[in-house]
Amino acid sequence: MNLTARIKQRAIELGFDRVGMVAADKLGGENTHLRAWLDRGFAGTMEWIERSFEKRIDPSAHMPDVCSIVCVAMNYYTSPRVEDLEGHGKISRYAWGDDYHQVLGERLRRLLDWICSQEPRCRGKIAVDSSPIMDKVWAARAGLGWMGKHSNLIHPTLGSWIFLGELLLSLELEYEEAPVADRCGNCTLCIDSCPTSAIVEPYVVDSRKCISYQTIEFRGDELQVDTHGWIFGCDVCQDVCPWNRSAQESKEERFQPRPGLANPSVDQFCQMREEEFRQMSKRSAIRRAKYQGMIRNARHARARKMNASSVAYESPGHRSTCGSINRG
């Protein structure tokens, strides 16, 4: 078994659900797409994306001798559902369990250590979302799925409930022959269901309108959109995606929901002291919003009488008329 095959096998043994290899070339068309997105102001206040533009399009800006990128995907779907409950807010599914940066980062470290034990001259760098690397672009190039119209990566069997990570390596490997073809067809459910019309056209999201951006990345004192009861992130575009109808339960115990994190009490958050927040958010992705942000989000949801104003949307199991998707 050659090194590429052995790396894939080891990655699966470590708990990753999918793995693919891609040459670490400078991005071309994706570069143009990112530049146009920034020029339209869709990054909002995320000015660090502009500052790190070169690193996003060129892996050698991270590691000069990089040759290959190992892309991994890990399923995080858990079956409980977020409900519109009186007095309760909604948190995105990806933040119900332990922080994925730590879970994937630990496994990628073990994978890198193993690769270096096989090839002592190998150098590597780990990336799990926090580095300025275009995770979804590289994952698509590595054959892990295609970019959906909601801008999330979709895998043909895992859907879009997946975390992504990368290893930049100084090794030449064997690469995937071709990316997965776009199978969204003429379905527009994600676009039609977005509560704030943030998906301004297929594959393009205006972050300024996006509930996830507003509740996580935006640092202003007052939110600029009605979050429809969401106090950290938003799952609407993924919940309605037909490719998620057969979502499989994650095998990772650390992604299972922590008590009270799927539908937390809004009043409890509004009254929470900072020390309490630090304790309850330990090893949790919700720390990204910081204490003041979560309090702001909870107060916004309460002020908007979230249950009365929440926009209903169809569950992923509901068979509606959504145009056709390509399941070929």
Backbone as numpy.savetxt, mean C-alpha at the origin, in Angstrom:
# Nx Ny Nz CAx CAy CAz Cx Cy Cz
19.82 -26.30 -8.90 18.96 -25.10 -8.90 19.86 -23.86 -8.90
19.62 -22.93 -9.85 20.46 -21.74 -9.92 20.11 -20.75 -8.80
20.92 -19.69 -8.68 20.76 -18.75 -7.57 19.40 -18.06 -7.59
18.95 -17.65 -8.76 17.65 -16.98 -8.85 16.54 -17.87 -8.30
16.52 -19.12 -8.71 15.50 -20.05 -8.23 15.62 -20.28 -6.73
16.85 -20.34 -6.24 17.04 -20.56 -4.81 16.61 -19.35 -3.99
16.83 -18.15 -4.52 16.38 -16.94 -3.83 14.85 -16.94 -3.75
14.20 -17.28 -4.84 12.74 -17.35 -4.84 12.23 -18.36 -3.83
12.85 -19.52 -3.82 12.43 -20.56 -2.88 12.62 -20.11 -1.44
13.75 -19.48 -1.15 14.01 -19.01 0.21 13.03 -17.91 0.61
12.69 -17.02 -0.32 11.73 -15.96 -0.02 10.37 -16.53 0.37
9.93 -17.55 -0.34 8.65 -18.19 -0.01 8.75 -18.88 1.35
9.87 -19.51 1.64 10.07 -20.16 2.94 10.01 -19.15 4.08
10.43 -17.92 3.82 10.43 -16.87 4.85 9.06 -16.23 5.03
8.08 -16.61 4.21 6.73 -16.11 4.41 6.20 -15.16 3.37
7.00 -14.82 2.37 6.50 -13.97 1.30 5.59 -14.81 0.39
4.55 -14.18 -0.14 3.60 -14.90 -0.99 3.99 -14.92 -2.45
4.67 -13.89 -2.92 5.12 -13.83 -4.30 6.48 -13.15 -4.34
7.29 -13.52 -5.33 8.60 -12.91 -5.50 8.95 -12.88 -6.98
9.59 -11.81 -7.43 10.01 -11.68 -8.82 11.29 -10.86 -8.91
12.01 -11.04 -9.99 13.29 -10.35 -10.20 13.20 -9.42 -11.41
13.89 -8.30 -11.30 13.89 -7.35 -12.40 15.23 -6.63 -12.45
15.69 -6.30 -13.65 16.94 -5.56 -13.80 16.77 -4.14 -13.24
17.78 -3.66 -12.57 17.71 -2.35 -11.91 18.05 -1.22 -12.88
17.29 -1.10 -13.94 17.50 -0.05 -14.93 16.81 1.25 -14.49
17.26 2.34 -15.01 16.59 3.62 -14.76 15.23 3.60 -15.43
14.22 4.11 -14.74 12.86 4.09 -15.27 12.72 5.05 -16.44
11.83 4.71 -17.38 11.60 5.54 -18.55 10.21 6.14 -18.55
9.22 5.40 -19.08 7.86 5.92 -19.16 7.28 6.25 -17.81
7.62 5.47 -16.79 7.12 5.74 -15.44 7.65 7.07 -14.92
8.86 7.42 -15.35 9.46 8.70 -15.01 8.56 9.83 -15.52
8.13 9.73 -16.77 7.28 10.75 -17.37 5.95 10.85 -16.63
5.38 9.70 -16.25 4.10 9.68 -15.53 4.24 10.38 -14.18
5.31 10.09 -13.45 5.53 10.72 -12.15 5.73 12.21 -12.30
6.49 12.62 -13.31 6.74 14.05 -13.52 5.44 14.80 -13.80
4.59 14.22 -14.64 3.31 14.85 -14.96 2.41 14.92 -13.73
2.41 13.86 -12.91 1.61 13.84 -11.68 2.05 14.93 -10.72
3.34 15.11 -10.56 3.85 16.17 -9.69 3.51 17.55 -10.24
3.66 17.72 -11.55 3.41 19.02 -12.17 1.94 19.44 -12.04
1.04 18.47 -11.92 -0.38 18.80 -11.75 -0.73 19.10 -10.29
0.25 19.02 -9.41 0.04 19.35 -8.00 -0.61 18.25 -7.20
-0.66 17.04 -7.75 -1.40 15.95 -7.12 -0.68 15.37 -5.89
0.56 15.78 -5.65 1.28 15.30 -4.47 0.87 16.07 -3.21
0.11 17.15 -3.38 -0.29 17.93 -2.21 0.92 18.48 -1.49
0.96 18.25 -0.17 2.07 18.76 0.65 3.22 17.77 0.77
3.18 16.68 0.01 4.25 15.67 0.09 5.44 16.11 -0.76
6.07 17.21 -0.33 7.15 17.79 -1.12 8.38 16.89 -1.19
8.47 15.91 -0.27 9.63 15.01 -0.31 9.65 14.15 -1.57
8.50 13.98 -2.21 8.49 13.20 -3.46 9.27 13.93 -4.54
9.08 15.23 -4.62 9.82 16.05 -5.59 11.31 16.04 -5.24
11.62 16.20 -3.95 13.03 16.27 -3.54 13.78 14.97 -3.85
13.07 13.85 -3.80 13.73 12.56 -4.00 13.45 11.99 -5.40
13.11 12.86 -6.35 12.70 12.42 -7.67 13.74 11.50 -8.33
15.00 11.89 -8.30 16.05 11.11 -8.97 16.18 9.72 -8.35
16.08 9.64 -7.04 16.17 8.34 -6.38 14.99 7.45 -6.74
13.84 8.06 -7.01 12.65 7.29 -7.34 12.75 6.65 -8.73
13.46 7.28 -9.61 13.51 6.77 -10.98 14.80 6.02 -11.30
15.80 6.12 -10.40 17.10 5.52 -10.71 17.63 4.75 -9.49
17.57 3.42 -9.51 18.05 2.62 -8.37 19.52 2.85 -8.04
20.33 3.23 -9.04 21.76 3.45 -8.78 22.00 4.66 -7.89
21.00 5.53 -7.74 21.11 6.66 -6.82 21.07 6.18 -5.38
20.53 4.97 -5.15 20.53 4.36 -3.83 21.79 3.54 -3.59
22.23 2.84 -4.63 23.36 1.92 -4.52 24.05 1.87 -5.88
25.20 2.50 -6.01 25.84 2.64 -7.34 26.08 1.34 -8.08
26.35 0.25 -7.37 26.66 -1.01 -8.04 25.45 -1.95 -8.13
24.27 -1.42 -7.98 23.07 -2.26 -8.04 22.89 -2.84 -9.44
22.55 -4.13 -9.50 22.29 -4.80 -10.77 20.85 -5.29 -10.87
20.33 -5.78 -9.74 19.02 -6.44 -9.75 18.17 -5.94 -8.59
16.85 -6.06 -8.78 15.91 -5.78 -7.70 15.06 -7.03 -7.50
15.06 -7.52 -6.26 14.18 -8.63 -5.88 12.92 -8.01 -5.28
11.78 -8.23 -5.91 10.51 -7.67 -5.45 9.68 -8.75 -4.76
9.15 -8.43 -3.60 8.34 -9.40 -2.85 6.96 -8.81 -2.56
5.99 -9.69 -2.43 4.62 -9.29 -2.06 4.15 -10.19 -0.93
3.41 -9.60 0.00 2.91 -10.34 1.14 1.44 -9.99 1.35
0.60 -11.00 1.36 -0.83 -10.82 1.54 -1.15 -10.39 2.97
-1.94 -9.31 3.12 -2.31 -8.87 4.46 -3.81 -8.93 4.72
-4.56 -9.52 3.82 -6.02 -9.53 3.97 -6.45 -10.33 5.21
-7.33 -9.74 6.00 -7.98 -10.44 7.11 -9.48 -10.22 6.96
-10.26 -11.21 7.34 -11.68 -11.25 6.96 -12.62 -10.28 7.67
-12.34 -9.81 8.90 -13.30 -8.86 9.49 -13.53 -7.66 8.58
-14.73 -7.08 8.67 -15.07 -5.94 7.83 -15.22 -4.68 8.65
-14.90 -3.56 8.04 -15.15 -2.26 8.66 -16.62 -1.91 8.43
-17.30 -1.52 9.47 -18.72 -1.18 9.38 -18.95 0.28 9.73
-20.06 0.82 9.23 -20.48 2.17 9.63 -21.29 2.04 10.91
-20.61 2.12 12.05 -21.24 1.94 13.34 -21.38 3.29 14.05
-22.49 3.46 14.72 -22.75 4.69 15.47 -21.63 4.93 16.49
-21.00 6.11 16.41 -19.98 6.47 17.39 -18.61 5.88 17.14
-18.44 5.19 15.99 -17.16 4.54 15.72 -16.58 5.03 14.39
-15.25 5.08 14.34 -14.56 5.46 13.12 -14.09 4.22 12.37
-13.45 4.46 11.24 -12.97 3.35 10.40 -11.48 3.53 10.13
-10.75 2.43 10.25 -9.31 2.41 9.99 -9.02 1.44 8.86
-8.14 1.81 7.97 -7.80 0.98 6.82 -7.25 -0.38 7.28
-7.63 -1.41 6.56 -7.27 -2.79 6.92 -5.76 -2.98 7.09
-4.96 -2.28 6.30 -3.51 -2.51 6.35 -2.91 -2.14 7.70
-3.64 -1.32 8.50 -3.11 -0.85 9.78 -3.74 -1.56 10.98
-4.47 -2.63 10.76 -5.11 -3.33 11.89 -4.13 -4.11 12.74
-3.10 -4.64 12.11 -2.14 -5.47 12.84 -0.84 -4.74 13.08
0.28 -5.48 13.14 1.59 -4.88 13.35 2.04 -4.12 12.10
2.89 -3.16 12.30 3.39 -2.31 11.22 4.10 -3.16 10.17
3.62 -3.07 8.94 4.18 -3.89 7.86 5.63 -3.55 7.56
6.06 -2.32 7.84 7.46 -1.97 7.63 8.36 -2.90 8.43
7.94 -3.19 9.66 8.74 -4.06 10.52 8.64 -5.51 10.10
7.42 -5.96 9.79 7.22 -7.37 9.44 7.99 -7.72 8.17
7.80 -6.93 7.10 8.51 -7.21 5.85 10.00 -6.92 5.98
10.33 -5.86 6.72 11.73 -5.50 6.88 12.54 -6.61 7.55
11.96 -7.23 8.57 12.65 -8.32 9.26 12.89 -9.50 8.33
11.89 -9.82 7.52 12.03 -10.95 6.60 13.01 -10.64 5.47
12.98 -9.42 4.97 13.93 -9.04 3.92 15.36 -9.05 4.46
15.53 -8.67 5.71 16.86 -8.74 6.31 17.36 -10.18 6.36
16.47 -11.09 6.73 16.86 -12.50 6.78 17.15 -13.04 5.38
16.37 -12.57 4.39 16.61 -12.99 3.02 17.95 -12.47 2.53
18.25 -11.20 2.81 19.52 -10.62 2.39 20.69 -11.33 3.06
20.57 -11.62 4.34 21.64 -12.33 5.05 21.89 -13.71 4.41
20.79 -14.37 4.03 20.93 -15.68 3.40 21.62 -15.56 2.04
21.22 -14.56 1.25 21.83 -14.37 -0.07 23.33 -14.11 0.09
23.68 -13.28 1.07 25.09 -12.97 1.28 25.88 -14.19 1.77
25.19 -15.10 2.45 25.87 -16.33 2.86 26.15 -17.23 1.66
25.32 -17.10 0.63 25.52 -17.88 -0.60 26.52 -17.20 -1.53
26.49 -15.87 -1.54 27.37 -15.08 -2.39 28.02 -13.99 -1.54
29.13 -14.31 -0.87 29.74 -13.38 0.10 30.10 -12.01 -0.47
30.32 -11.93 -1.78 30.69 -10.63 -2.36 29.47 -9.75 -2.66
28.29 -10.29 -2.41 27.06 -9.54 -2.70 26.87 -8.38 -1.74
26.45 -7.26 -2.29 25.99 -6.13 -1.48 24.51 -5.95 -1.71
23.80 -5.47 -0.68 22.36 -5.30 -0.83 21.80 -4.18 0.02
20.60 -3.75 -0.35 19.90 -2.69 0.38 18.43 -3.06 0.46
17.83 -2.88 1.64 16.43 -3.23 1.87 15.55 -1.99 1.71
14.39 -2.17 1.09 13.42 -1.07 0.95 12.02 -1.60 1.23
11.34 -0.95 2.16 9.94 -1.28 2.45 9.15 0.02 2.57
8.81 0.59 1.43 7.91 1.75 1.38 8.53 3.04 1.91
9.32 2.97 2.97 9.87 4.19 3.56 11.00 4.77 2.72
11.63 3.97 1.86 12.68 4.48 0.98 12.05 5.06 -0.28
12.68 6.08 -0.89 12.12 6.67 -2.12 12.32 5.77 -3.33
11.60 4.67 -3.33 11.62 3.71 -4.44 10.18 3.49 -4.88
9.94 3.42 -6.17 8.57 3.27 -6.67 8.18 1.79 -6.62
7.73 1.38 -5.42 7.46 -0.03 -5.15 6.55 -0.68 -6.18
5.44 -0.02 -6.47 4.45 -0.63 -7.37 4.97 -0.76 -8.79
5.74 0.20 -9.22 6.31 0.15 -10.57 7.26 -1.04 -10.70
8.15 -1.19 -9.73 9.10 -2.30 -9.78 8.40 -3.64 -9.64
7.39 -3.70 -8.76 6.64 -4.95 -8.59 5.95 -5.34 -9.89
5.38 -4.36 -10.59 4.73 -4.65 -11.87 5.75 -5.14 -12.89
6.91 -4.50 -12.93 7.97 -4.94 -13.86 8.45 -6.35 -13.53
8.38 -6.71 -12.24 8.86 -8.03 -11.81 7.78 -9.10 -11.94
6.65 -8.75 -12.53 5.61 -9.74 -12.78 4.71 -10.06 -11.61
4.65 -9.16 -10.61 3.82 -9.42 -9.43 2.39 -8.90 -9.58
2.06 -8.33 -10.72 0.71 -7.83 -10.94 0.71 -6.65 -11.89
-0.44 -5.99 -11.98 -0.54 -4.79 -12.82 -1.10 -3.64 -11.99
-0.87 -2.43 -12.45 -1.37 -1.26 -11.76 -2.84 -1.08 -12.08
-3.68 -1.12 -11.05 -5.11 -0.95 -11.25 -5.48 0.51 -11.47
-6.72 0.75 -11.85 -7.16 2.13 -12.10 -7.18 2.96 -10.83
-7.19 2.29 -9.66 -7.11 3.01 -8.39 -5.66 3.28 -7.99
-4.71 2.88 -8.83 -3.26 3.06 -8.68 -2.63 2.07 -7.72
-3.39 1.08 -7.22 -2.82 0.01 -6.41 -2.42 -1.16 -7.30
-1.42 -1.91 -6.89 -1.02 -3.09 -7.64 -2.03 -4.20 -7.40
-2.42 -4.90 -8.46 -3.36 -6.01 -8.37 -2.69 -7.28 -8.84
-2.73 -8.30 -7.99 -2.22 -9.62 -8.38 -3.41 -10.48 -8.80
-3.28 -11.31 -9.83 -4.42 -12.07 -10.35 -5.12 -12.95 -9.32
-4.40 -13.47 -8.32 -5.05 -14.33 -7.32 -5.10 -13.71 -5.94
-4.16 -12.84 -5.61 -4.16 -12.20 -4.28 -4.95 -10.90 -4.25
-5.28 -10.36 -5.41 -5.96 -9.07 -5.44 -4.99 -7.95 -5.08
-5.52 -6.91 -4.44 -4.68 -5.75 -4.12 -4.34 -5.63 -2.64
-4.77 -6.61 -1.83 -4.45 -6.56 -0.39 -3.04 -7.10 -0.17
-2.04 -6.42 -0.68 -0.67 -6.91 -0.59 0.29 -5.79 -0.21
1.26 -6.15 0.63 2.37 -5.26 0.94 3.52 -5.59 0.01
4.32 -4.56 -0.32 5.43 -4.73 -1.25 6.75 -4.34 -0.59
7.81 -5.02 -1.00 9.13 -4.68 -0.51 10.17 -5.06 -1.56
11.39 -4.56 -1.40 12.43 -4.80 -2.38 13.79 -5.05 -1.72
14.60 -5.81 -2.43 16.03 -5.92 -2.14 16.79 -5.43 -3.36
17.64 -4.45 -3.18 18.55 -4.03 -4.24 19.83 -4.82 -4.08
20.24 -5.51 -5.12 21.40 -6.39 -5.03 22.45 -6.05 -6.08
23.71 -6.32 -5.73 24.81 -6.11 -6.67 25.06 -7.35 -7.52
24.08 -8.26 -7.56 24.20 -9.50 -8.32 23.39 -9.44 -9.61
23.89 -10.08 -10.63 23.10 -10.30 -11.84 22.25 -11.55 -11.62
20.95 -11.45 -11.88 20.04 -12.57 -11.71 19.29 -12.82 -13.02
18.44 -13.82 -13.01 17.57 -14.07 -14.16 16.26 -13.32 -13.92
15.77 -12.62 -14.94 14.64 -11.72 -14.76 13.36 -12.28 -15.39
12.24 -11.78 -14.90 10.95 -12.22 -15.42 10.84 -11.84 -16.90
10.23 -12.70 -17.66 10.18 -12.50 -19.11 9.27 -11.36 -19.53
8.13 -11.20 -18.83 7.18 -10.16 -19.22 6.30 -9.79 -18.04
5.89 -8.55 -17.95 4.97 -8.15 -16.88 3.58 -8.73 -17.09
2.76 -8.69 -16.03 1.37 -9.17 -16.13 0.55 -8.12 -16.87
-0.25 -8.55 -17.82 -1.08 -7.61 -18.59 -2.17 -6.98 -17.71
-2.50 -5.74 -18.03 -3.59 -5.04 -17.35 -4.90 -5.78 -17.60
-5.60 -6.15 -16.53 -6.84 -6.91 -16.67 -8.05 -6.16 -16.09
-7.95 -4.85 -15.95 -9.08 -4.08 -15.43 -10.21 -3.95 -16.45
-9.87 -4.09 -17.73 -10.90 -3.95 -18.75 -11.56 -2.58 -18.69
-12.89 -2.56 -18.88 -13.58 -1.27 -18.82 -14.30 -1.06 -17.49
-13.93 -1.83 -16.47 -14.50 -1.66 -15.13 -14.05 -0.32 -14.55
-14.98 0.41 -13.95 -14.66 1.69 -13.31 -15.21 1.76 -11.89
-15.43 0.61 -11.25 -16.01 0.62 -9.91 -15.20 1.45 -8.92
-13.88 1.33 -8.97 -13.07 2.09 -8.01 -13.23 3.58 -8.22
-13.28 4.00 -9.47 -13.43 5.42 -9.79 -14.81 5.92 -9.36
-15.84 5.15 -9.69 -17.21 5.56 -9.39 -17.51 5.55 -7.90
-16.82 4.70 -7.12 -17.13 4.53 -5.71 -16.32 5.43 -4.78
-15.28 6.07 -5.29 -14.45 6.91 -4.42 -15.29 8.02 -3.81
-15.37 8.11 -2.48 -16.26 9.08 -1.83 -15.92 10.53 -2.13
-14.67 10.81 -2.51 -14.26 12.20 -2.73 -13.84 12.46 -4.18
-14.10 11.51 -5.07 -13.71 11.64 -6.48 -12.22 11.91 -6.63
-11.42 11.24 -5.81 -9.97 11.46 -5.84 -9.31 10.80 -7.03
-9.94 9.75 -7.60 -9.38 9.10 -8.80 -9.88 9.92 -9.98
-9.09 10.90 -10.37 -9.56 11.90 -11.32 -9.63 11.37 -12.75
-8.90 10.31 -13.02 -8.96 9.59 -14.29 -8.33 8.23 -14.05
-8.55 7.26 -14.92 -7.96 5.95 -14.68 -6.46 6.02 -14.42
-6.03 5.40 -13.31 -4.63 5.28 -12.92 -4.05 6.57 -12.33
-4.87 7.59 -12.12 -4.37 8.87 -11.61 -5.19 9.29 -10.39
-4.50 9.46 -9.25 -5.14 9.88 -8.00 -4.64 11.27 -7.62
-5.57 12.17 -7.36 -5.23 13.48 -6.81 -5.17 13.32 -5.29
-3.96 13.28 -4.75 -3.80 13.03 -3.32 -4.56 14.04 -2.46
-4.68 15.25 -2.92 -5.33 16.29 -2.13 -6.78 15.95 -1.82
-7.42 15.15 -2.68 -8.80 14.74 -2.46 -8.91 13.38 -1.76
-7.80 12.68 -1.67 -7.81 11.30 -1.19 -7.92 11.25 0.34
-8.83 10.44 0.85 -9.03 10.32 2.30 -7.78 9.77 2.97
-7.10 8.82 2.32 -5.87 8.27 2.91 -4.82 9.36 3.09
-4.63 10.17 2.07 -3.67 11.27 2.18 -4.08 12.25 3.28
-5.33 12.63 3.27 -5.81 13.62 4.24 -5.64 13.14 5.68
-5.92 11.87 5.94 -5.89 11.37 7.32 -4.52 10.87 7.76
-3.59 10.71 6.82 -2.28 10.17 7.18 -1.15 11.15 6.91
-1.07 11.67 5.70 0.08 12.49 5.31 -0.13 13.99 5.53
-1.36 14.45 5.41 -1.64 15.89 5.53 -1.46 16.34 6.97
-0.73 17.42 7.18 -0.41 17.89 8.53 -1.17 19.14 8.94
-2.12 19.59 8.14 -2.88 20.78 8.50 -3.78 20.57 9.71
-4.23 21.67 10.28 -5.10 21.58 11.47 -6.49 21.08 11.14
-6.97 21.37 9.94 -8.32 20.97 9.55 -8.27 20.16 8.26
-8.96 19.04 8.24 -9.01 18.23 7.04 -9.80 18.95 5.95
-9.45 18.70 4.70 -10.00 19.47 3.59 -11.07 18.71 2.80
-11.38 17.49 3.22 -12.46 16.73 2.59 -13.28 16.06 3.68
-14.50 15.66 3.33 -15.30 14.85 4.23 -14.75 13.43 4.18
-14.28 12.93 5.31 -13.64 11.62 5.33 -14.64 10.48 5.48
-15.90 10.78 5.58 -16.95 9.75 5.61 -16.70 8.69 6.69
-16.22 9.15 7.83 -16.04 8.26 8.97 -14.68 7.60 9.06
-13.86 7.73 8.03 -12.52 7.15 8.08 -11.62 8.05 8.92
-10.88 7.45 9.85 -9.97 8.25 10.68 -8.50 7.88 10.45
-8.26 6.84 9.66 -6.89 6.53 9.22 -6.98 5.70 7.96
-6.63 6.33 6.84 -6.70 5.63 5.57 -8.11 5.47 5.06
-8.24 4.68 3.99 -9.54 4.42 3.37 -9.40 3.19 2.48
-10.40 2.31 2.48 -10.34 1.06 1.71 -11.41 0.96 0.63
-12.15 2.02 0.38 -13.30 1.93 -0.52 -12.91 1.38 -1.89
-11.86 1.94 -2.50 -11.51 1.52 -3.87 -11.08 0.06 -3.91
-10.54 -0.46 -2.82 -10.15 -1.86 -2.79 -11.34 -2.75 -2.43
-12.20 -2.29 -1.56 -13.37 -3.08 -1.18 -14.27 -3.38 -2.37
-14.37 -2.45 -3.30 -15.28 -2.66 -4.43 -14.63 -3.35 -5.62
-13.32 -3.51 -5.58 -12.61 -4.10 -6.73 -13.00 -5.56 -6.93
-13.46 -5.93 -8.11 -13.84 -7.33 -8.36 -12.71 -8.32 -8.15
-11.48 -7.88 -8.31 -10.34 -8.78 -8.13 -10.11 -9.13 -6.67
-10.80 -8.45 -5.77 -10.68 -8.77 -4.34 -11.84 -9.62 -3.82
-12.72 -10.04 -4.71 -13.87 -10.82 -4.26 -13.48 -12.17 -3.68
-12.38 -12.71 -4.14 -11.92 -14.02 -3.66 -10.66 -13.88 -2.82
-10.58 -12.79 -2.08 -9.39 -12.55 -1.27 -9.15 -13.69 -0.29
-7.88 -14.07 -0.17 -7.49 -15.16 0.72 -7.00 -14.60 2.05
-7.31 -15.31 3.12 -6.87 -14.90 4.45 -5.34 -14.96 4.53
-4.74 -13.90 5.10 -3.30 -13.87 5.27 -2.84 -14.95 6.24
-1.69 -15.54 5.96 -1.11 -16.55 6.85 -0.28 -15.90 7.96
-0.08 -14.60 7.88 0.76 -13.91 8.86 -0.05 -13.48 10.08
0.24 -14.07 11.22 -0.51 -13.78 12.44 -0.38 -12.31 12.85
0.75 -11.71 12.54 0.97 -10.33 12.98 0.10 -9.33 12.23
-0.56 -9.76 11.16 -1.47 -8.88 10.44 -2.92 -9.01 10.94
-3.17 -9.93 11.86 -4.51 -10.06 12.42 -4.88 -8.79 13.19
-6.15 -8.41 13.18 -6.56 -7.15 13.81 -6.30 -7.10 15.31
-5.76 -6.01 15.74 -5.66 -5.76 17.18 -7.03 -5.36 17.70
-7.34 -5.67 18.95 -8.65 -5.31 19.49 -8.93 -3.82 19.37
-10.07 -3.48 18.78 -10.50 -2.09 18.71 -9.90 -1.26 17.60
-9.06 -1.85 16.74 -8.42 -1.03 15.71 -9.18 -0.98 14.40
-10.11 -1.88 14.17 -10.86 -1.84 12.91 -11.95 -0.77 12.97
-12.71 -0.76 14.05 -13.80 0.20 14.24 -13.68 0.85 15.62
-12.68 1.69 15.85 -12.48 2.27 17.19 -13.54 3.30 17.55
-13.73 3.48 18.82 -14.64 4.51 19.32 -14.05 5.89 19.02
-14.83 6.73 18.36 -14.37 8.08 18.06 -14.17 8.88 19.34
-15.08 8.76 20.28 -14.95 9.48 21.54 -13.69 9.07 22.29
-13.38 7.78 22.25 -12.19 7.28 22.92 -10.94 7.94 22.35
-10.89 8.06 21.01 -9.75 8.72 20.40 -9.72 10.21 20.74
-10.87 10.85 20.72 -10.91 12.28 21.00 -10.42 12.60 22.41
-10.63 11.68 23.33 -10.26 11.90 24.73 -8.90 11.31 25.09
-8.26 10.65 24.15 -7.02 9.94 24.43 -5.87 10.90 24.70
-5.09 10.58 25.71 -3.89 11.35 26.01 -2.73 10.81 25.16
-1.70 11.63 25.02 -0.60 11.24 24.14 0.09 9.97 24.61
0.26 9.79 25.92 0.90 8.58 26.42 0.06 7.35 26.10
-1.26 7.48 26.20 -2.15 6.38 25.85 -2.00 6.02 24.37
-1.90 7.06 23.54 -1.73 6.81 22.11 -0.43 6.09 21.83
0.65 6.50 22.49 1.93 5.84 22.28 1.87 4.37 22.65
1.16 4.06 23.72 1.04 2.67 24.15 0.21 1.84 23.18
-0.95 2.36 22.78 -1.84 1.58 21.91 -1.32 1.49 20.48
-0.45 2.42 20.07 0.05 2.42 18.68 1.45 1.82 18.56
1.94 1.21 19.61 3.26 0.60 19.57 3.31 -0.47 18.49
4.30 -0.42 17.62 4.47 -1.33 16.49 3.26 -1.31 15.56
2.60 -0.16 15.44 1.43 -0.02 14.58 1.68 1.06 13.53
1.12 0.85 12.34 1.28 1.83 11.25 0.55 3.14 11.52
-0.40 3.15 12.45 -1.15 4.39 12.69 -0.27 5.49 13.28
0.90 5.13 13.74 1.82 6.15 14.25 2.22 7.14 13.15
2.07 6.74 11.90 2.42 7.61 10.80 1.65 8.93 10.87
0.41 8.87 11.32 -0.42 10.08 11.41 -0.08 10.93 12.62
0.64 10.37 13.55 1.03 11.03 14.80 -0.19 11.28 15.70
0.09 11.55 16.94 -0.97 11.73 17.93 -1.93 12.85 17.54
-1.38 14.03 17.21 -2.23 15.17 16.88 -3.08 14.88 15.65
-2.51 14.17 14.69 -3.26 13.84 13.48 -4.44 12.92 13.77
-4.23 11.90 14.59 -5.33 10.98 14.90 -6.43 11.67 15.69
-6.05 12.56 16.61 -7.06 13.32 17.36 -7.85 14.22 16.41
-7.14 14.88 15.53 -7.79 15.72 14.50 -8.77 14.91 13.66
-8.33 13.74 13.22 -9.18 12.90 12.37 -10.44 12.44 13.10
-10.27 12.05 14.36 -11.41 11.59 15.15 -12.40 12.72 15.40
-11.89 13.89 15.69 -12.77 15.05 15.91 -13.50 15.43 14.63
-12.83 15.31 13.52 -13.47 15.60 12.23 -14.62 14.63 11.99
-14.36 13.35 12.24 -15.41 12.34 12.03 -16.60 12.60 12.94
-16.34 12.96 14.17 -17.43 13.22 15.10 -18.20 14.48 14.70
-17.49 15.51 14.29 -18.15 16.76 13.91 -19.03 16.58 12.68
-18.63 15.71 11.78 -19.41 15.49 10.56 -20.55 14.50 10.75
-20.73 14.05 12.00 -21.78 13.06 12.27 -21.65 11.92 11.26
-20.50 11.26 11.37 -20.03 10.37 10.31 -21.05 9.36 9.83
-21.84 8.78 10.73 -22.75 7.73 10.28 -23.86 8.28 9.39
-24.27 9.51 9.71 -25.34 10.10 8.90 -24.83 10.50 7.53
-23.52 10.86 7.45 -23.01 11.37 6.19 -22.19 10.36 5.42
-21.92 9.19 6.02 -21.10 8.19 5.33 -21.76 7.76 4.03
-20.99 7.65 3.00 -21.50 7.19 1.71 -21.44 5.68 1.67
-22.59 5.06 1.42 -22.62 3.61 1.33 -21.97 3.17 0.03
-21.28 2.07 0.10 -20.72 1.50 -1.11 -20.88 -0.01 -1.06
-20.86 -0.63 -2.22 -21.14 -2.06 -2.29 -19.99 -2.87 -1.75
-20.33 -3.96 -1.07 -19.31 -4.86 -0.55 -18.68 -5.61 -1.70
-17.42 -6.11 -1.50 -16.75 -6.80 -2.59 -17.46 -8.06 -3.04
-18.33 -8.59 -2.22 -19.04 -9.81 -2.62 -20.29 -9.55 -3.42
-20.69 -8.28 -3.56 -21.93 -7.95 -4.26 -21.69 -7.93 -5.76
-22.46 -8.67 -6.49 -22.29 -8.73 -7.95 -23.11 -7.63 -8.61
-22.42 -6.58 -8.99 -23.13 -5.46 -9.60 -22.67 -5.30 -11.05
-23.34 -4.43 -11.75 -22.95 -4.14 -13.13 -21.79 -3.16 -13.08
-20.60 -3.62 -13.48 -19.42 -2.77 -13.34 -18.60 -2.77 -14.62
-19.21 -3.09 -15.72 -18.42 -3.22 -16.92 -17.70 -4.55 -16.88
-16.83 -4.78 -17.83 -16.14 -6.06 -17.88 -14.70 -5.92 -17.44
-14.19 -6.97 -16.80 -12.79 -7.04 -16.49 -12.21 -8.20 -17.24
-10.95 -8.10 -17.55 -10.29 -9.13 -18.35 -9.70 -10.19 -17.45
-10.32 -11.36 -17.38 -9.82 -12.44 -16.55 -9.04 -13.46 -17.36
-8.63 -13.06 -18.55 -7.90 -13.97 -19.40 -6.47 -14.22 -18.92
